[in-house]
Every structure is written in C-alpha cells, then in structure tokens.
C-alpha cells in the first residue's frame, strides 16, 4: 500500500473533485471499481480494508434489520451516500422512510447511520461525525468492534453532534428518531 500523500501535501494547494468527477474516473478505469473511496469536501480519501470482525458484525446487523424492518421504512447496507456535489460517503448502514426515493436521500432524510469501526476507529470517531452532523443526519452510531462499545451521536448541528454517549455491549441501543425496531443489543450480535 502506498504511503498517504496527505502528509506530503500538507499546507499546499490541492485540487478538489466533485463526486461526479470521481465516478467518471472509475468509469474510464483511472480508479479501480473495487477501490474503497470516499469524497470529503472534494478530497478523495482511501478507506481502510475491512476485517473479519467488521464483516461479521455487518452481517449480523443486516440479518437483524432484515427480520425487523417495519413497514414504511427501509435500510441499506454499505450504500453510496451522495450528500453534496463534493461529499460522498459509504456508511455501513442507513435507515430512512421508504417514502423517499434512494436518489433523493440526503442528510435530513437519514434517521440513523451506522459506521462499524475496526481498523478505522479514530477516523470514524473524529472526522465522520462532523460530516454526518453538518449534513443533518439525525443519529450516528459508531460501533467499535474491538472494544465492543458503541458511540451514540445525536442532535446534529454545524459544529458536530451536541450529544455523544458511550454504550457498553450489553446496553440496549434504541434509536431516537428511527423506529425502535432498528435497535439492538450489540453483545447479542457479536456472539452470533
């Protein structure tokens, strides 16, 4: 893997890209289709590889939500989320009203977003909440699979989330805005 260029370019002007530019780079083969990228404020960010713990928990959440998703609501695992012309994220899960077309999903329509963090915990706890909050995502859960802990972010605003609480693996995770059927106890899913 290449060394991050970010540290070499610190303090220098950079070229910013629109999400459409990055999509086009993938289409013409400049960026590989299998590369995991996000676009944050016009900057392309390479994502960490996913580990077994990450994928195992993602599968457990997907199965749980598939069984319990209430009528009138929907969820997507690992979807491309186009928040603006220059910001694209790939959250592990989002929950939203089924009345909203996927093409129209923006921050305020997302009732709950989940980021499962294994090797990316520092990034998912520092930078990601600021981005989600600035776009009005109602609630964000950052799940630390190694530490078996969830960081619940609520009350979004331009400076980040006003409420951040840590929850242990045996504590119930109940959404504030999304239907309660999207809640779970992390320990129940980790043991599967």
C-alpha positions as CSV (number, residue, x, y, z in Angstrom):
1,X,0.0,0.0,0.0
2,X,1.3,3.5,-0.8
3,X,2.1,6.0,1.9
4,X,-0.6,8.6,2.4
5,X,0.1,11.6,0.2
6,X,-1.8,13.8,2.6
7,X,1.2,14.3,4.9
8,X,3.3,15.3,1.9
9,X,0.8,17.8,0.6
10,X,0.0,19.4,4.0
11,X,-0.1,23.2,3.6
12,X,-0.1,23.1,-0.2
13,X,-3.0,23.9,-2.5
14,X,-4.9,20.9,-3.7
15,X,-7.3,20.2,-6.5
16,X,-10.8,19.4,-5.3
17,X,-13.0,17.0,-7.1
18,X,-16.7,16.7,-7.5
19,X,-18.3,13.3,-6.8
20,X,-19.2,13.2,-10.5
21,X,-15.5,13.5,-11.4
22,X,-14.6,10.6,-9.2
23,X,-17.5,8.5,-10.7
24,X,-16.1,9.3,-14.2
25,X,-12.6,8.3,-13.1
26,X,-14.0,4.9,-12.1
27,X,-15.9,4.6,-15.4
28,X,-12.8,5.2,-17.5
29,X,-10.6,3.0,-15.4
30,X,-8.4,5.6,-13.8
31,X,-9.7,4.4,-10.4
32,X,-10.4,0.7,-10.0
33,X,-14.0,-0.3,-9.5
34,X,-13.1,-2.3,-6.4
35,X,-11.2,0.5,-4.7
36,X,-12.9,1.8,-1.5
37,X,-13.0,5.5,-1.6
38,X,-15.0,8.4,-0.1
39,X,-15.0,12.0,-1.2
40,X,-14.9,14.5,1.6
41,X,-15.3,18.2,0.7
42,X,-13.8,17.4,-2.7
43,X,-10.8,15.4,-1.4
44,X,-10.5,11.7,-2.3
45,X,-10.0,9.5,0.8
46,X,-8.9,5.9,0.6
47,X,-10.8,3.7,3.1
48,X,-9.2,1.0,5.3
49,X,-9.6,-2.6,4.4
50,X,-12.4,-4.5,6.2
51,X,-11.5,-7.2,8.7
52,X,-13.4,-10.3,9.8
53,X,-14.9,-8.6,12.9
54,X,-16.2,-5.7,10.8
55,X,-17.8,-8.0,8.2
56,X,-19.2,-10.4,10.8
57,X,-21.0,-7.7,12.7
58,X,-22.2,-6.1,9.5
59,X,-23.7,-9.5,8.5
60,X,-25.4,-9.8,11.9
61,X,-26.9,-6.3,11.7
62,X,-28.1,-6.9,8.2
63,X,-29.9,-10.1,9.3
64,X,-31.4,-8.5,12.4
65,X,-32.7,-5.5,10.5
66,X,-33.9,-7.7,7.6
67,X,-36.2,-9.5,10.1
68,X,-37.4,-6.5,12.0
69,X,-37.6,-3.6,9.5
70,X,-41.0,-2.0,10.0
71,X,-43.5,-1.2,7.2
72,X,-43.0,2.2,5.8
73,X,-39.2,2.2,6.5
74,X,-36.2,0.9,4.7
75,X,-32.5,0.4,5.3
76,X,-29.5,0.0,3.1
77,X,-26.2,-1.7,3.9
78,X,-23.0,-0.2,2.6
79,X,-24.6,2.2,0.2
80,X,-23.2,5.1,-1.7
81,X,-24.5,8.3,0.0
82,X,-24.2,11.4,-2.1
83,X,-24.5,14.2,0.4
84,X,-23.5,17.0,-1.9
85,X,-21.6,17.6,-5.2
86,X,-18.3,17.2,-3.3
87,X,-19.1,14.8,-0.5
88,X,-19.8,11.1,-0.9
89,X,-19.7,8.5,2.0
90,X,-20.2,4.8,2.3
91,X,-21.8,4.2,5.7
92,X,-22.2,0.6,6.7
93,X,-26.0,1.1,7.2
94,X,-28.6,3.8,6.9
95,X,-32.3,3.7,7.9
96,X,-34.8,6.0,6.3
97,X,-38.5,6.4,5.4
98,X,-39.5,4.1,2.5
99,X,-41.4,7.1,1.0
100,X,-38.1,8.7,0.0
101,X,-36.5,7.6,-3.3
102,X,-32.9,6.5,-2.9
103,X,-31.8,9.1,-5.4
104,X,-33.3,11.8,-3.1
105,X,-31.6,10.7,0.1
106,X,-29.7,13.5,1.8
107,X,-28.7,14.0,5.4
108,X,-32.0,15.1,6.9
109,X,-33.8,12.1,5.4
110,X,-31.4,9.7,7.2
111,X,-32.9,8.7,10.5
112,X,-29.9,6.6,11.6
113,X,-26.5,5.9,10.1
114,X,-24.1,3.2,11.4
115,X,-20.4,3.0,11.0
116,X,-18.8,-0.2,12.0
117,X,-15.2,0.5,13.0
118,X,-12.4,-2.0,13.3
119,X,-9.2,-0.5,11.9
120,X,-10.8,2.9,11.2
121,X,-12.0,3.8,14.7
122,X,-10.0,7.1,15.0
123,X,-11.3,8.4,11.7
124,X,-14.9,7.2,12.4
125,X,-14.9,8.9,15.7
126,X,-13.2,12.2,14.8
127,X,-14.0,13.2,11.2
128,X,-17.1,11.2,10.3
129,X,-19.4,12.6,13.0
130,X,-18.6,16.1,11.9
131,X,-19.5,15.3,8.4
132,X,-22.7,13.5,9.2
133,X,-23.8,16.2,11.6
134,X,-23.1,19.0,9.2
135,X,-25.4,17.4,6.6
136,X,-28.2,16.9,9.2
137,X,-28.1,13.1,9.7
138,X,-30.3,12.7,12.8
139,X,-28.3,10.0,14.6
140,X,-25.0,8.2,14.1
141,X,-23.8,5.1,15.8
142,X,-20.1,4.3,15.6
143,X,-19.5,0.8,16.7
144,X,-16.1,-0.1,18.0
145,X,-16.0,-3.9,17.3
146,X,-12.7,-4.4,19.0
147,X,-13.7,-2.5,22.2
148,X,-17.3,-3.8,22.0
149,X,-18.6,-0.3,22.5
150,X,-21.0,2.0,20.6
151,X,-20.6,5.8,20.4
152,X,-24.1,7.2,20.0
153,X,-24.2,10.7,18.4
154,X,-27.4,12.7,18.5
155,X,-28.6,16.3,17.9
156,X,-26.7,17.3,14.8
157,X,-25.5,20.8,14.1
158,X,-22.9,22.6,12.1
159,X,-20.2,22.0,14.7
160,X,-21.0,18.3,15.2
161,X,-23.4,16.4,17.4
162,X,-24.4,18.0,20.6
163,X,-24.9,14.7,22.4
164,X,-22.4,11.8,22.4
165,X,-22.8,8.9,24.7
166,X,-20.8,5.7,25.0
167,X,-22.7,2.4,25.4
168,X,-21.4,-0.9,26.5
169,X,-22.0,-4.1,24.5
170,X,-24.8,-5.3,26.9
171,X,-26.7,-2.0,26.9
172,X,-29.7,-1.6,24.6
173,X,-29.2,0.7,21.6
174,X,-32.5,2.4,20.9
175,X,-32.8,4.9,18.1
176,X,-34.1,8.3,19.0
177,X,-35.8,9.2,15.6
178,X,-35.8,5.9,13.7
179,X,-38.4,3.2,14.7
180,X,-37.4,1.1,17.7
181,X,-37.2,-2.0,15.5
182,X,-33.8,-0.7,14.3
183,X,-32.5,-1.0,17.9
184,X,-30.4,-3.9,19.2
185,X,-28.0,-5.1,21.9
186,X,-24.5,-5.2,20.5
187,X,-23.5,-8.2,22.6
188,X,-26.3,-10.3,21.1
189,X,-25.0,-9.6,17.6
190,X,-21.3,-10.1,18.4
191,X,-21.9,-13.6,19.8
192,X,-23.5,-14.9,16.6
